[in-house]
Amino acid sequence: MDRHYFVYLMASRTHVLYCGVTGNLERRTHQHQHRSLEGLSSHYPCTRLVWFEGFDDVRSAIGREKQIKRWRREKKLALIRKMNPCWVDLSEDWRPEK
């Protein structure tokens, strides 16, 4: 069974950024949006998925997460702008219709 891992950036309305790694991006995004995680994400409403990258190997994903966390803010913003210039919530299509 192939397993996929994701490094992702969540953002608040004021562009506070949270970088994380997960094996289930949809579930983790939901956790951020409902503030059900302890730590930074429970204090800052980083509810918009603004960037992600997939990996087949968990070690590669963790390495990439550590790399991004060491970056200055401007480099993270450039990464987001390259994939998502309008900062839309990339998880919007995952939500059921109301």
N, CA, C and O of each residue as an XYZ file, in Angstrom:
392
protein
N       0.851     -1.196      0.000
C       0.000      0.000      0.000
C       0.888      1.248      0.000
O       1.754      1.412      0.859
N       0.656      2.105     -0.964
C       1.409      3.351     -1.032
C       0.874      4.334     -0.012
O      -0.336      4.495      0.150
N       1.784      4.979      0.662
C       1.409      5.989      1.646
C       1.929      7.324      1.155
O       3.051      7.402      0.655
N       1.154      8.351      1.284
C       1.571      9.680      0.854
C       1.606     10.605      2.056
O       0.787     10.495      2.968
N       2.553     11.506      2.043
C       2.745     12.469      3.122
C       2.775     13.863      2.517
O       3.137     14.049      1.355
N       2.391     14.825      3.318
C       2.304     16.194      2.837
C       2.957     17.149      3.815
O       2.797     17.030      5.030
N       3.694     18.094      3.265
C       4.139     19.271      4.006
C       3.181     20.367      3.582
O       2.862     20.488      2.400
N       2.720     21.166      4.531
C       1.689     22.147      4.194
C       1.901     23.437      4.962
O       2.564     23.462      5.999
N       1.330     24.498      4.438
C       1.298     25.789      5.118
C      -0.151     26.216      5.263
O      -0.906     26.268      4.292
N      -0.518     26.518      6.487
C      -1.831     27.081      6.795
C      -1.614     28.556      7.114
O      -0.550     28.933      7.604
N      -2.605     29.387      6.843
C      -2.488     30.815      7.099
C      -3.738     31.342      7.775
O      -4.844     30.843      7.567
N      -3.531     32.366      8.592
C      -4.658     33.083      9.191
C      -5.022     34.236      8.262
O      -4.343     34.466      7.261
N      -6.069     34.947      8.582
C      -6.469     36.112      7.774
C      -5.395     37.185      7.780
O      -5.263     37.947      6.822
N      -4.624     37.245      8.867
C      -3.549     38.238      8.979
C      -2.211     37.677      8.518
O      -1.164     38.287      8.738
N      -2.249     36.514      7.879
C      -1.085     35.851      7.292
C      -0.075     35.333      8.308
O       1.119     35.263      8.016
N      -0.547     34.970      9.498
C       0.274     34.167     10.395
C       0.375     32.807      9.725
O      -0.631     32.279      9.251
N       1.570     32.232      9.677
C       1.777     30.972      8.968
C       2.070     29.832      9.933
O       2.724     30.018     10.960
N       1.576     28.651      9.585
C       1.869     27.429     10.323
C       2.329     26.395      9.312
O       1.646     26.148      8.318
N       3.493     25.784      9.561
C       4.023     24.742      8.686
C       3.933     23.411      9.414
O       4.296     23.313     10.587
N       3.451     22.385      8.720
C       3.332     21.070      9.338
C       3.511     19.962      8.324
O       3.647     20.207      7.125
N       3.507     18.729      8.831
C       3.599     17.535      7.990
C       2.518     16.568      8.444
O       2.225     16.477      9.636
N       1.921     15.844      7.496
C       0.837     14.928      7.830
C       0.728     13.817      6.793
O       1.189     13.956      5.661
N       0.120     12.731      7.195
C      -0.190     11.643      6.280
C      -1.601     11.744      5.733
O      -1.975     10.979      4.845
N      -2.397     12.681      6.251
C      -3.771     12.868      5.788
C      -4.066     14.366      5.760
O      -4.480     14.945      6.764
N      -3.850     14.980      4.615
C      -3.964     16.436      4.496
C      -5.390     16.928      4.725
O      -5.592     17.971      5.347
N      -6.365     16.197      4.235
C      -7.756     16.628      4.409
C      -8.146     16.633      5.890
O      -8.744     17.593      6.375
N      -7.806     15.559      6.602
C      -8.128     15.493      8.033
C      -7.393     16.573      8.821
O      -7.983     17.225      9.683
N      -6.103     16.763      8.527
C      -5.330     17.760      9.274
C      -5.844     19.169      9.011
O      -5.893     19.992      9.925
N      -6.225     19.452      7.774
C      -6.794     20.761      7.460
C      -8.081     20.984      8.256
O      -8.303     22.069      8.795
N      -8.912     19.970      8.327
C     -10.155     20.041      9.107
C      -9.838     20.323     10.578
O     -10.522     21.124     11.215
N      -8.822     19.680     11.111
C      -8.434     19.910     12.507
C      -8.019     21.361     12.727
O      -8.380     21.964     13.737
N      -7.271     21.917     11.798
C      -6.870     23.327     11.908
C      -8.096     24.230     11.838
O      -8.224     25.176     12.616
N      -8.987     23.936     10.911
C     -10.154     24.793     10.725
C     -11.097     24.772     11.916
O     -11.824     25.737     12.152
N     -11.088     23.682     12.663
C     -11.948     23.576     13.843
C     -11.175     23.751     15.144
O     -11.696     23.520     16.235
N      -9.915     24.168     14.997
C      -9.034     24.490     16.132
C      -9.010     23.365     17.159
O      -9.089     23.608     18.363
N      -8.901     22.132     16.670
C      -8.899     20.981     17.569
C      -7.499     20.448     17.848
O      -7.352     19.368     18.420
N      -6.464     21.196     17.448
C      -5.079     20.800     17.704
C      -4.497     21.662     18.816
O      -4.825     22.843     18.927
N      -3.650     21.084     19.622
C      -2.967     21.828     20.674
C      -1.837     22.669     20.076
O      -1.393     22.419     18.955
N      -1.381     23.657     20.828
C      -0.214     24.431     20.406
C      -0.575     25.662     19.607
O      -1.639     26.255     19.786
N       0.340     26.037     18.715
C       0.197     27.267     17.938
C      -1.143     27.357     17.236
O      -1.775     28.413     17.231
N      -1.583     26.251     16.638
C      -2.820     26.303     15.855
C      -4.057     26.530     16.715
O      -5.099     26.930     16.196
N      -3.963     26.286     18.006
C      -5.117     26.567     18.861
C      -5.139     28.032     19.301
O      -6.174     28.529     19.745
N      -4.009     28.723     19.180
C      -3.928     30.131     19.574
C      -4.127     31.089     18.397
O      -4.620     32.204     18.569
N      -3.741     30.645     17.210
C      -3.878     31.466     16.014
C      -4.794     30.742     15.032
O      -4.582     29.564     14.744
N      -5.792     31.421     14.525
C      -6.739     30.764     13.617
C      -6.174     30.596     12.203
O      -6.621     31.258     11.267
N      -5.204     29.719     12.059
C      -4.623     29.412     10.747
C      -5.534     28.385     10.087
O      -5.316     27.178     10.199
N      -6.545     28.875      9.406
C      -7.607     28.001      8.910
C      -7.617     27.828      7.399
O      -8.431     27.070      6.872
N      -6.722     28.521      6.689
C      -6.705     28.413      5.227
C      -5.472     27.639      4.782
O      -4.345     28.007      5.113
N      -5.693     26.569      4.033
C      -4.600     25.822      3.436
C      -4.128     26.611      2.218
O      -4.858     26.736      1.235
N      -2.896     27.148      2.285
C      -2.428     28.018      1.205
C      -1.314     27.398      0.362
O      -0.987     27.917     -0.705
N      -0.724     26.283      0.834
C       0.342     25.624      0.081
C       0.510     24.208      0.604
O       0.320     23.955      1.794
N       0.864     23.284     -0.280
C       1.231     21.935      0.150
C       2.094     21.277     -0.906
O       2.109     21.677     -2.070
N       2.820     20.247     -0.465
C       3.693     19.478     -1.353
C       3.620     18.025     -0.906
O       3.679     17.746      0.291
N       3.493     17.103     -1.842
C       3.350     15.689     -1.520
C       4.660     14.920     -1.620
O       5.551     15.272     -2.394
N       4.759     13.856     -0.814
C       5.936     12.996     -0.770
C       5.499     11.549     -0.607
O       4.454     11.269     -0.020
N       6.304     10.633     -1.130
C       6.060      9.205     -0.934
C       6.771      8.678      0.300
O       6.419      7.616      0.812
N       7.765      9.407      0.781
C       8.597      8.964      1.893
C       8.455      9.932      3.066
O       8.629     11.139      2.896
N       8.143      9.415      4.252
C       7.931     10.273      5.411
C       9.204     11.021      5.794
O       9.132     12.167      6.236
N      10.355     10.401      5.634
C      11.614     11.083      5.991
C      11.846     12.296      5.087
O      12.321     13.336      5.545
N      11.517     12.161      3.828
C      11.657     13.291      2.899
C      10.700     14.419      3.284
O      11.069     15.593      3.241
N       9.484     14.065      3.658
C       8.494     15.071      4.061
C       8.955     15.796      5.319
O       8.859     17.021      5.393
N       9.449     15.067      6.298
C       9.916     15.691      7.542
C      11.122     16.584      7.265
O      11.237     17.670      7.832
N      12.018     16.127      6.397
C      13.170     16.948      6.028
C      12.756     18.255      5.379
O      13.323     19.309      5.670
N      11.768     18.185      4.499
C      11.274     19.394      3.830
C      10.596     20.327      4.825
O      10.780     21.542      4.756
N       9.821     19.776      5.743
C       9.175     20.602      6.771
C      10.230     21.342      7.586
O      10.099     22.542      7.829
N      11.271     20.635      8.008
C      12.337     21.273      8.794
C      13.034     22.363      7.992
O      13.364     23.421      8.527
N      13.256     22.100      6.702
C      13.883     23.098      5.843
C      13.038     24.370      5.783
O      13.549     25.474      5.969
N      11.746     24.204      5.522
C      10.854     25.366      5.398
C      10.758     26.117      6.718
O      10.728     27.347      6.726
N      10.709     25.400      7.828
C      10.622     26.069      9.129
C      11.851     26.921      9.427
O      11.762     27.878     10.196
N      12.987     26.593      8.836
C      14.200     27.386      9.031
C      14.232     28.633      8.156
O      15.002     29.558      8.417
N      13.400     28.660      7.122
C      13.410     29.783      6.191
C      12.893     31.066      6.836
O      12.109     31.045      7.784
N      13.363     32.176      6.286
C      12.798     33.476      6.649
C      11.381     33.567      6.078
O      11.033     32.868      5.126
N      10.596     34.416      6.663
C       9.197     34.585      6.264
C       9.061     34.903      4.768
O       8.186     34.350      4.102
N       9.906     35.776      4.239
C       9.794     36.191      2.843
C       9.936     35.005      1.891
O       9.262     34.956      0.861
N      10.791     34.063      2.218
C      10.965     32.891      1.359
C       9.715     32.001      1.408
O       9.335     31.413      0.395
N       9.081     31.902      2.568
C       7.833     31.142      2.683
C       6.722     31.819      1.873
O       5.931     31.151      1.207
N       6.674     33.147      1.939
C       5.663     33.885      1.181
C       5.851     33.689     -0.321
O       4.873     33.567     -1.059
N       7.103     33.660     -0.773
C       7.380     33.433     -2.199
C       6.924     32.031     -2.618
O       6.406     31.850     -3.720
N       7.114     31.051     -1.747
C       6.672     29.684     -2.027
C       5.152     29.637     -2.197
O       4.639     28.986     -3.107
N       4.449     30.325     -1.319
C       2.983     30.381     -1.399
C       2.550     31.090     -2.676
O       1.684     30.600     -3.401
N       3.154     32.246     -2.949
C       2.762     33.024     -4.142
C       2.970     32.239     -5.432
O       2.219     32.416     -6.391
N       3.984     31.373     -5.465
C       4.257     30.594     -6.680
C       3.117     29.610     -6.963
O       2.713     29.451     -8.115
N       2.597     28.952     -5.927
C       1.518     27.970     -6.102
C       0.141     28.617     -6.035
O      -0.787     28.182     -6.716
N       0.010     29.650     -5.220
C      -1.301     30.164     -4.857
C      -1.238     31.691     -4.729
O      -1.333     32.210     -3.617
N      -1.082     32.419     -5.832
C      -0.867     33.866     -5.767
C      -1.998     34.654     -5.100
O      -1.763     35.749     -4.589
N      -3.207     34.119     -5.098
C      -4.341     34.836     -4.495
C      -4.634     34.381     -3.065
O      -5.593     34.850     -2.452
N      -3.824     33.481     -2.534
C      -3.984     32.983     -1.168
C      -5.379     32.396     -0.936
O      -5.949     32.568      0.142
N      -5.926     31.711     -1.928
C      -7.227     31.072     -1.729
C      -7.041     29.851     -0.834
O      -5.946     29.296     -0.747
N      -8.099     29.445     -0.184
C      -8.073     28.240      0.643
C      -8.148     27.040     -0.290
O      -9.187     26.791     -0.900
N      -7.061     26.302     -0.403
C      -6.993     25.175     -1.332
C      -7.874     24.011     -0.908
O      -8.062     23.066     -1.675
N      -8.413     24.067      0.297
C      -9.274     22.988      0.778
C     -10.768     23.261      0.537
O     -11.609     22.440      0.903
N     -11.099     24.390     -0.068
C     -12.515     24.746     -0.257
C     -13.290     23.664     -1.003
O     -14.450     23.407     -0.681
N     -12.678     23.037     -1.979
C     -13.369     22.016     -2.766
C     -13.632     20.728     -1.982
O     -14.416     19.886     -2.422
N     -12.989     20.571     -0.833
C     -13.151     19.348     -0.039
C     -14.389     19.418      0.846
O     -14.865     18.385      1.317
N     -14.913     20.603      1.079
C     -16.033     20.761      2.008
C     -17.349     20.402      1.339
O     -17.564     20.726      0.171
N     -18.230     19.732      2.075
C     -19.531     19.407      1.486
C     -20.360     20.663      1.260
O     -20.221     21.658      1.971
N     -21.211     20.594      0.271
C     -22.118     21.725     -0.001
C     -23.073     21.910      1.154
O     -23.496     20.937      1.777
N     -23.411     23.137      1.441
C     -24.347     23.433      2.541
C     -25.753     23.512      2.022
O     -26.683     23.752      2.793
